[in-house]
Amino acid sequence: MLAGLAELGNAYLGFLNFTSIVYGLGGALIGICVGCLPGLSATLCIALLTTLTIKLEANNAILILICSYVGTLYGGSRTAILLNIPGTAANAASCADGHALALRGEAGRAIGIATSGAFTSTLFGVLCLATVTPLLAEVALSFGAFEFFWLALFGVTMSGSIVGNDPLKGWLMGALGLFVAQIGQDGLYSHDRFTFGWSQLSGGIALIPALVGAFGFAEILTTLADPIERKLVEMKDSVLPRFREIVQYWPTVLRSGVIGVLTGLMPGVGEDAGSWMSYAAARAASKEKDQFGKGSIDGLMAAETGDMASIPGHIIPCLALGIPGSAPSAVLMAAMIIHGIQPGPMMMIEHPQFVYDVVAMTTLAMCSILIFGLFLVRPLLLIMRVKRTILMPIIFLLCTVGAFAGASRLFDIYSMLAIGIGAFFLRRHGYQMAPFVLGLVLGGLLDKSLRRGLVLSDGSLLPFFTRPICIAFASITIFTMLLYIPAFKSAVKRVTSGIGAQLTRCFAR
C-alpha cells in the first residue's frame, strides 16, 4: 500500500514540469476541438495523434493521447448542447436536456453543468483507476499461455456487444481483425502466412495504417457522403457553474460515476452505454421525471457524468488484462504496444510505474478540461463554424502522412487507403470498425498464446479446458455467446426471475 502511494506520488511529481503540462494541455485542446466537430470521434482523434506522436517518448506520447481521449468526449457535449447533434456517440444522451436549456437561453449554464459533471466524474474514475488496476493486475499474474488464449478470445467475443443489437456483425468483424493480424510472418518460426507470394505482406499489415484507414480515411468518406446541416444556438449567459447546483446534485454525480466506471469495466461496452444508463438511473430516482427531456439539470449532469467516468473504467481492463473496454481504448492500447509497452498482467512486473503514470496523465487531462471548459469557451466555439470542405482535406493529409511516417513505406499508404475504402462500405451496411480493431489488436496475443500452449502441452488441448482459470474464462465466453440466442436468453430470464421470486418469499418470511 505504502509502496503504491510512493509510486503514485512519484508519477505526479514526474509530470509537474513545463513539457508535460504543455503536452497535456495541447492534447486536451486538440481533443476538445475534434469533439466540437460533429461526426468526428475520439477513436479518430487518437488514431491520428498516434501517427503524429510516434517519435516522442512513450510517456509523452501516451499523455497526449489520454488527454485527447478525455478532451474529445468532453468537447462532444458542446455540439450536443448548441447544435442538438452529439459530437461523439457518448454525448447523445446530453442532447435532449442540454439543447433544451440552450433554447431557453441558458446555453452557458448547460456548458457549465457539463464541465462540472465531467470534472467530478473523471476525478471519481481516477480514484478507481489508481486502486482497482493494481489489484486486478495482481490477480492476473497467475495467467499462463492457456489463460492468455482465453482472455484474448473473450475480448474478441465481446466484439458482439460493441455493435448493440446485431452481435453476428460484431463477431464477423472481430474474426476479420483476427485474420488480418495473422498476415505476415508468424511470431515463433517466421514462416510466411497469407502473403500469396507478395513480399510486401511478409511484414504484415502495420497497426498504424490499419487504424488510420479504419477510423480516419473511412470517417472522411462517411462524413463527405452524409453532410449535416448545423444551426448553432448563440451563447449569451455565463458558463461558470453555480456551486449550489453542484452540491445539490451530488447523489447524481456519485451514482452516475459508479455506473460509468462499472460499464467501463465491461469489455465491449462503449462510453454511450454509461451515459444512457446513468441518465435512465437519474430519471428513475428523480422526483421531477416530467422535466427530463425539457431542460433537466439532473438529466444533463447524469449524462455527462456517466460517459466521462467510463473513460478511466475502460482503461482499467486495458492496463490490467490487456482487453480494451471500447474502441478508443483499443486504439490507445495499440499506441501503447507501438511504444513498447505491452498492457496486460505482466505490466505490473515489466512496467509497474506506468500504471501510476496513467493515473497522473488522466488527472492532468481532468484539470485541462476544467481550464478550457470554463475560461476558453467562446474561442473554442469558433471551431464549430469550420466548413467540412476545408477540414476533410486536412484530415486526409494527416492520415496519409501518419500512415507513411511509421516505416516510411508507400505500401503502408496503400494499406491505409484499401482498409479505409473497405471500412467505408462495411460501415454503410451496418458493420462497425471497433470489433475489427479489437480483433487486430488481440490477434497476436491469441495466436502466440495458442501456439505456446500447444508446445507446452505437446499438442494436447486438455490444458485449455482443465485449468481452473481456463474453465472460468471458457464458461463466461460460451455463456456470453449463448446469451445472444433468443431461446437461451428467454430461458435464463425465466430461471433468474424464478430464483428472484423464491428469494423474495424467503426474505418475506
TAHUGI-V941730 format. One record per run of one state. SS is the DSSP state (H for helix, E for strand, - for the rest). FROM is the first residue (numbers start at 1). TO is the last residue. If there is no record, write none. Layout:
((SS | FROM | TO) (SS | FROM | TO))
This chain:
((- | 1 | 1) (H | 2 | 14) (- | 15 | 17) (H | 18 | 35) (- | 36 | 41) (H | 42 | 52) (- | 53 | 57) (H | 58 | 82) (- | 83 | 88) (H | 89 | 103) (- | 104 | 106) (H | 107 | 140) (- | 141 | 144) (H | 145 | 157) (- | 158 | 158) (H | 159 | 162) (- | 163 | 166) (H | 167 | 182) (- | 183 | 183) (E | 184 | 185) (- | 186 | 191) (E | 192 | 193) (- | 194 | 198) (H | 199 | 203) (- | 204 | 206) (H | 207 | 225) (- | 226 | 242) (H | 243 | 248) (- | 249 | 249) (H | 250 | 265) (- | 266 | 270) (H | 271 | 285) (- | 286 | 288) (H | 289 | 291) (- | 292 | 296) (H | 297 | 320) (- | 321 | 326) (H | 327 | 338) (- | 339 | 346) (H | 347 | 350) (- | 351 | 351) (H | 352 | 375) (- | 376 | 376) (H | 377 | 385) (- | 386 | 387) (H | 388 | 405) (- | 406 | 409) (H | 410 | 428) (- | 429 | 433) (H | 434 | 456) (- | 457 | 462) (H | 463 | 466) (- | 467 | 467) (H | 468 | 482) (- | 483 | 485) (H | 486 | 508) (- | 509 | 509))
